[in-house]
Amino acid sequence: MPAAAAAQMIKDECLVDGNPTLNLASFVTTWMEPEAHELLSLAQNKNLADQEQYPASNEIQERCINMLASLYNAPSNGHGVDAMKEKEIAEAVGEDPAVAAAAAELQSESRAVGTSTIGSSEAIMLGGLAMKWRWRQWRAKRQAQKEQDQRQSGEVSGSDNTKSDVSGTLKGEGWATSAVMANRSYGPGSGEPPCNMIFSAACHVSLLKTCKYLDIEPRIIPLAPGQYTLDPDLVMEAVDENTIGVMVILGTTLTGAFDPIEEINDRVTAYNEQHGTDISLHVDAASGGFVAPFSHPDLKWDFRLERVKSISTSGHKFGLVYPGVGWIVWREKKDLPEDLVFHVNYLGNDEKTFTLNFSKPAAHVLLQYFVFQRLGREGFTSIVTRCLANARYLAEQLSRTGVVEIMSENLQPGGRTVPLCVWRLKPDKQLRRLLGFDERDLVHELRTRGWIVPAYSLPAALDDVIAIRIVVRESLSHETCDLLLHDIKTKLVDLMNKAAESARNARKLMRATLKQQARGATGGKELLIEGAMAAAEQEDDAGDSDADRADDEARAALAVQILGAVQPSRPHARFHGVSSVIQPTHHGKTMTRVSGALHAGLRAVGLEHDKHADDKVEDAAAAAPLAGGKPELSAEGSSASAAAPADTKEGHRHKYSALLHNMLHAVHGRASSVHTGTAHSEATGKSKHITSTIC
Ligand SMILES: Cc1ncc(COP(=O)(O)O)c(C=O)c1O
């Protein structure tokens, strides 16, 4: 196949992929500056694993690691600090080469080490692996101590066949791995007990994978209503001497919240002191690693805490790089057991490798360095601040609809969260009945407008809760938030109307079936059905029941509240889409009903039915795009007349009718009609004929 044809075929097929900018499900970066694209194409054929061939790319990786170590307050962090210390040491030790070498060795020991990875998942697995190895080192040390104590006291070693050798690099041992294993304190026949790792049920799947792949028992701490992070009390209940560590999360996947890392650090430290254990913390900072240092610089979650031995983060999330890069940094060199560092020489020099895979693109590391250089702390701080403000804006606006409960911690400034807005429909049973749909229906409908927003159930214990998550990335501007809000609100009302309509149709169908059955029934059944049929006929005669009418009015009021929940600074948007209010009330007798419900709704959004409110109504009507000035409506049929006195009940109703007419026209521009009217614009001097679906 010619290259052009093959490429075209793939391009065509990818047309059905979603639009990445509208993909609000993903944390992953979907936009970078044009210069980043240049770097991408410059480096796309470079393999970072080839350290000998691509020394510059590897040096840039080292710089990124040092910058991250510095950002995360590693005890010895970054080139600048090390260079200064090295100078001090050199001056202090004078010319003595042996002392200088020892000092340099000491210095390099205390340096943070790390690597780039393919995302946080790989980094988390490396963090878990190192944790498990450190636990083995601790066990071996403890066992050696025990044996020594026994020898000193003349006791013979017991049945525990744990050996003390965990140094275990493959040096000089060739490939006879099984022979090496047989000598170790772990592996088959070693007597090593199962180890465990603790984390919350709000974890990402990569933590579960880590446990499965590395044969670690996951001790998963359940969530509780309103408690979506790791509970320190439950952590301490789960901990024992075979706990390799606690994986704490800075910005959970489910709600974006930060685990209480400092408290867990302190309690684990106290436990270690009491029990002689060496339990440590790994921070899964997939999202928070590029948020918290800028939004909460004083929050202690990183290497400032003594038990935090490693931190992983996703460069391709709030690190603002295209998909394909993550990072892990260990507090000090000794926290990455030497046993996990492999040496290879088949690409030229002796090269160290401690990642799960070998080859990987150099380009994304260069992009990360580009972003660091381009933005600096100041640039990151400004972007993170804006994203958090947009997330808060979404949360505030959604909660004003009255039907939404915000689950992320972003209704208050300074909330401990990454830029997410996580929410659900309020659990109130009566509200849910009136709405008649759930979160999954809503996100499905939003997909028809191009928005990709996930709805997912929370983990066990809260699995009846369905959450909707909007990730507020750099590319989601305030204006796009407004578009999204508009679509969410409109869909909320449309779905409610559709649900009410289909419930009404279902009831009609049931009545019709009942009648049919009654007509055809024989052999005593007719007696049974007769009563029901009479009732059905009565209902048909009466049309909707009082309960139906009450529900319709409640829905209309809800709709006004939902649609009106827009910032007062945006009056043009205040009633956008209000025509939906009246869709469920279409039985030819609804104008007064709608008007009544509209009163309630208008009260809910602050347009009370008083003299002051009349002005606001006038303003709102004038703001409707059609009006162009103060609208005057003369309606044919049963409805409004502009001449109706303003202060009478009749006058108010006419105003609301005029408002509805204007807005209907503004929103739909067309509608079939029983109701008609003419709007006159003083500004343009033109009159327009309006038709609507009110009755
Ligand atoms: C808390 C957390 N950890 C780990 C991951 C996995 O990250 P990645 O996709 O970079 O492998 C995610 C992804 O969303 C996450 O939210």
The ligand as a Tripos MOL2 file, in Angstrom:
@<TRIPOS>MOLECULE
LIG
   16    16     1     0     0
SMALL
NO_CHARGES

@<TRIPOS>ATOM
      1 C1         -3.4430    8.8650   41.7210 C.3       1 LIG1
      2 C2         -2.9560    8.2350   40.4420 C.ar      1 LIG1
      3 N1         -1.9370    7.3810   40.4760 N.ar      1 LIG1
      4 C3         -1.4440    6.8090   39.3610 C.ar      1 LIG1
      5 C4         -1.9920    7.0650   38.1330 C.ar      1 LIG1
      6 C5         -1.4080    6.4250   36.9050 C.3       1 LIG1
      7 O1         -0.7330    7.3840   36.1920 O.3       1 LIG1
      8 P1         -0.1910    7.1620   34.6960 P.3       1 LIG1
      9 O2         -1.3780    7.2300   33.8290 O.co2     1 LIG1
     10 O3          0.7400    8.2990   34.5130 O.co2     1 LIG1
     11 O4          0.4810    5.8350   34.6460 O.co2     1 LIG1
     12 C6         -3.0790    7.9420   38.0480 C.ar      1 LIG1
     13 C7         -3.7160    8.2290   36.7540 C.2       1 LIG1
     14 O5         -4.7020    8.8800   36.6310 O.2       1 LIG1
     15 C8         -3.5710    8.5430   39.2230 C.ar      1 LIG1
     16 O6         -4.6100    9.3920   39.2040 O.3       1 LIG1
@<TRIPOS>BOND
     1     1     2 1
     2     2     3 ar
     3     2    15 ar
     4     3     4 ar
     5     4     5 ar
     6     5     6 1
     7     5    12 ar
     8     6     7 1
     9     7     8 1
    10     8     9 2
    11     8    10 1
    12     8    11 1
    13    12    13 1
    14    12    15 ar
    15    13    14 2
    16    15    16 1
@<TRIPOS>SUBSTRUCTURE
     1 LIG1         1 GROUP 0 **** ****
